[in-house]
């Protein structure tokens, strides 16, 4: 991967200029890929992540982000391949497992998705997106006790985010626990 000087430089100039100045640094392409991803330009993001990987084949985060971009395009096969590569390169990175869990969800392989969400949580017990993803699967499976437990963790981790309360209230309603649903919606 590139040195910190490129990272500092890329934060203070347009990303295309960074690439012109540092065309052989993976992080330059990765940074622009992030910008494309944030604006939902998946094809452009994929191209930049691919170039970052070509320049640094051990850039696990670039594989993960490219996998996420493939998921947006519903290309689950490529997404899974990239998520697997990210996990192989960075086996302690919860976001890589989150990426693969979401790919398994698209394939409707829910048990594998739950296993990856659980691994992400074991690696980082404060990683709220993994609790939220796992809760959604539990709710879909009508395992509301586990769904509520995971949604409660999201609320504990992000007490100022109304989405957590709203989602948990929805699960309470499905469980006919209206008093708790009302309490969550009146916070």
N, C-alpha and C positions, 0 to 999 in steps of 0.2 A: 504494500500500500504506500501511498505517497507520504511525504513528510509534512509536519505541521505547518510549515511555511506556506504550502499550497492551500491548506485549509484556511489559514488566516487571510490569505490573499483573496480566496474565492468569496469570503464574506464581505469584502469591500469593493468588489467590481462585478459587473454583469457576468453571468455564467458563461456566455459564449466567448467573452474576452478571456476568461480564465482558461478555457479550452484552447484558444489561440496561443496563449502564453505557455500553457502546460499541456500540450497535446498528448504527452506520454504518461500522464498521471491519471490513474483510475478515478481518483476522488473528484476530479473536475467533471467527468462524465456522470458520475454518481450524483453529484450535486444538482446538475441540470436535470437528471432523471427524476430526482425528488420534486423539482419544480414542475416538470411535466405531469408527474403523478398527482400532484396537488391540484392541478387544473384539469384532471381527468383526460389528459392526452396520453392514453395508454400506449399507443403504437410508438410515439416519440420517446416515452419513458423506457419502453422495452429496448429500443435501439440504443439509448445511452447506457442502460444497465449492461447490455450485451457488450458494448465497447469497454466499459469498466471491467467486466469479467475477462475480456480478451487481454486487457493490459495487466490485470492482476487476478489470475485464476483462483486464488485463495481468498478472495474478497467475499466472505460469507454473506454480509449484509446486502451486497449487490444482488446475489442470488435470491435472497429473501424478497427484496423489493421487486425484482423482476417477476418472481412468483406471484406476488400480490397484484402486479399489473396484468399478468396472464389471467388471474381470477376475475378481474374486472371485465376481461374479454370473454370470459367463460371457457377458457382453454385450460381445462382442469388437468389434462395430461402433462402439459408443459409446466403448469403451476406446481404440481406434485414433484416433478423432477427437480425443479429449482428449490422447492422447500426442503426436499431430501438432501440436496447438495449443501444448502445453508446449515442444516442440522449436522451433517457430517463435518463441516468445517468449524462450526461453532455450536457444539452440543449443549452448551449451558446458556443459550440465548432463548429466553421465553418467546420473543416475537416470532422466531422461526417455527416453533411448535404451533403458535397461534395461526400462522400462515397455512401450515399443513392441515391443521384442524378445519379451517374454513374450506380448504380444498376437499377434504373428506366429506364435509357437509354438502358441498355441491354434488358430490358423487352419491350422496345419501348413505354413506358409510358412517352412521352415527356413532357406533361403538368405538371406531377408530378415532373419530373426532373427539369424543369424550376422553379417550386415553391421552390424546395430545394436549387437550385443555388441562387435564390433570397434571401432566408432566410440566407444563408451563407454570402452573400454580405451585408445584413442588419446588421448582427452580426459583420462583419469586412469589412468595405468598401475598405480596402487595400488588400483583399484576391484575388489575380489575378487568381488562378485556377478556381474560381467560375465564373468570367467573361468569361474566355476562354471556359468553358464548356457550359455556357448559349449561348455564341455567336455561337458555333457549332450547337446547336439546332436551333437557329434563322436562321442560314444560311441554314440548311437542310429544314426548313419550308419556305424558300425564303423570310424571313423577313430581308432583307439586311440592312435596316436602323438601326434596333436594333442590328444586328450582328456587323455592323461597329461601333456603339456606344460602345458596349462591348469590341470589339477588340481595340478601341481607349483607353479605360480605361486600358487594359493590357499594351499598349505601354506607357501610362502615368506612370503606376506603375513600369514598368520594361524597362526604356528607352534604356538600353544597351543590351537588349536581342533581337537579330535579328529575332527570331521566331515570335515575336509579329508583327513586321513589315511585314514579309513574309505572315503571315496569313491574316493580314488586307489587304495587296496588293491583295491577292487572292479574297477577298470579293469585293474589289473595281473593279477588273476585271469582276467578275460576274455581277456587277452593271454597267458595261461599263464606269466606271470612270477611264480611262486609265492614265490620267495625275497624279492622286493621287497614282495610283498603281506604276507608274514609280518613283514617288518621294519617296515612301516607299522603293522601291528596290535599290535606289541609296544613301541611308543614310549611 
